[in-house]
Amino acid sequence: MDTGTERPVPLWAERVVRLLPLLALPVCLWRLPIGFDHLMGMDAEPMSWTRWANVAYVCALSLLTESAALLCRGLVRPWGEVVPRWVPGIGGRRIPPLVAVVPAALGGLVLTGLLIDWVLRVFHIAGFAEAPYTSVWWKVLGDVVSGLFVLWGPLVLAVTYAYHRRRRTAS
């Protein structure tokens, strides 16, 4: 697929990067009612901060999550290879591949750790358990929403590897 990058971006990588914000969106929306002390069927204590601190926290966390998902587009776009010309002082310079690969790989590994934790909790492996829910339907919904989100880690690692291969051969 022609994206304006030095080397062609694999079609699968382009599609995955477009999918990442959509995988993060359900968990971001799931968090918002929790800021208002609606626990989405979890049988747990509400957050102990003031209402507006709770709301600010979950909104900030959701915005950061979506921003990180959108930032992954740099792995398939020209601005992930060359600093845009409008950036003062460094515009037009090539970005060393490791400047993008290291943070993306670290983020992908952390998110893959969440996937492992999710599998252990949802399937009650090795004594891990999740918070109890008030009904099986809340539990299923929570597992699906969080399950979509934890797919993010391996997908980011795959796209990071594709970026690394593409940039490594460009030199």
Backbone hydrogen bonds, N-H to C=O, Kabsch-Sander energy under -0.5 kcal/mol:
donor,donor_aa,acceptor,acceptor_aa,energy
3,T,1,M,-0.8
9,V,1,M,-1.3
14,E,10,P,-1.9
15,R,11,L,-2.3
16,V,12,W,-2.5
17,V,13,A,-2.4
18,R,14,E,-1.6
19,L,15,R,-1.5
20,L,16,V,-1.7
22,L,19,L,-0.6
23,L,19,L,-1.8
24,A,20,L,-1.7
25,L,21,P,-1.5
28,C,24,A,-1.9
29,L,25,L,-2.6
30,W,26,P,-2.3
31,R,27,V,-1.8
32,L,28,C,-1.1
34,I,30,W,-0.6
34,I,31,R,-0.8
35,G,31,R,-1.1
35,G,32,L,-0.8
36,F,32,L,-0.6
36,F,33,P,-1.1
37,D,34,I,-1.7
38,H,33,P,-2.3
39,L,37,D,-0.8
42,M,39,L,-2.0
43,D,132,P,-3.8
44,A,42,M,-1.5
54,N,50,T,-2.5
55,V,51,R,-2.5
56,A,52,W,-2.5
57,Y,53,A,-2.4
58,V,54,N,-2.6
59,C,55,V,-2.4
60,A,56,A,-2.5
61,L,57,Y,-2.6
62,S,58,V,-2.1
63,L,59,C,-2.6
64,L,60,A,-2.6
65,T,61,L,-2.1
66,E,62,S,-2.4
67,S,63,L,-2.4
68,A,64,L,-2.4
69,A,65,T,-2.0
70,L,66,E,-2.4
71,L,67,S,-2.3
72,C,68,A,-1.1
73,R,70,L,-1.6
74,G,71,L,-1.9
75,L,72,C,-2.0
76,V,73,R,-1.9
80,G,77,R,-1.8
81,E,78,P,-2.3
82,V,78,P,-2.6
83,V,93,R,-2.9
87,V,84,P,-1.9
90,I,88,P,-0.9
91,G,87,V,-1.7
92,G,83,V,-2.9
93,R,90,I,-1.9
95,I,81,E,-3.5
99,V,96,P,-1.9
100,A,96,P,-0.6
100,A,97,P,-1.1
101,V,97,P,-2.7
102,V,98,L,-2.0
104,A,100,A,-1.7
105,A,101,V,-2.9
106,L,102,V,-2.6
107,G,103,P,-2.6
108,G,104,A,-2.6
109,L,105,A,-2.4
110,V,106,L,-2.4
111,L,107,G,-2.5
112,T,108,G,-2.0
113,G,109,L,-1.9
114,L,110,V,-1.4
115,L,111,L,-1.4
116,I,112,T,-2.1
117,D,113,G,-2.4
118,W,114,L,-2.7
119,V,115,L,-2.5
120,L,116,I,-2.4
121,R,117,D,-2.4
122,V,118,W,-3.0
123,F,119,V,-2.0
124,H,121,R,-0.9
125,I,120,L,-2.3
127,G,124,H,-0.5
128,F,125,I,-1.9
130,E,121,R,-0.5
134,T,41,G,-3.0
139,K,135,S,-1.7
140,V,136,V,-2.5
141,L,137,W,-2.4
142,G,138,W,-2.8
143,D,139,K,-2.7
144,V,140,V,-2.5
145,V,141,L,-2.6
146,S,142,G,-2.5
147,G,143,D,-2.1
148,L,144,V,-2.2
149,F,145,V,-1.5
150,V,146,S,-2.2
151,L,147,G,-0.7
151,L,148,L,-0.8
152,W,149,F,-1.7
153,G,150,V,-0.6
155,L,151,L,-1.6
156,V,152,W,-2.7
157,L,153,G,-2.3
158,A,154,P,-2.2
159,V,155,L,-2.3
160,T,156,V,-2.5
161,Y,157,L,-2.3
162,A,158,A,-2.1
163,Y,159,V,-2.4
164,H,160,T,-2.6
165,R,161,Y,-2.6
166,R,162,A,-2.4
167,R,163,Y,-2.7
168,R,164,H,-2.7
169,T,165,R,-1.7
171,S,167,R,-0.7
171,S,168,R,-0.8
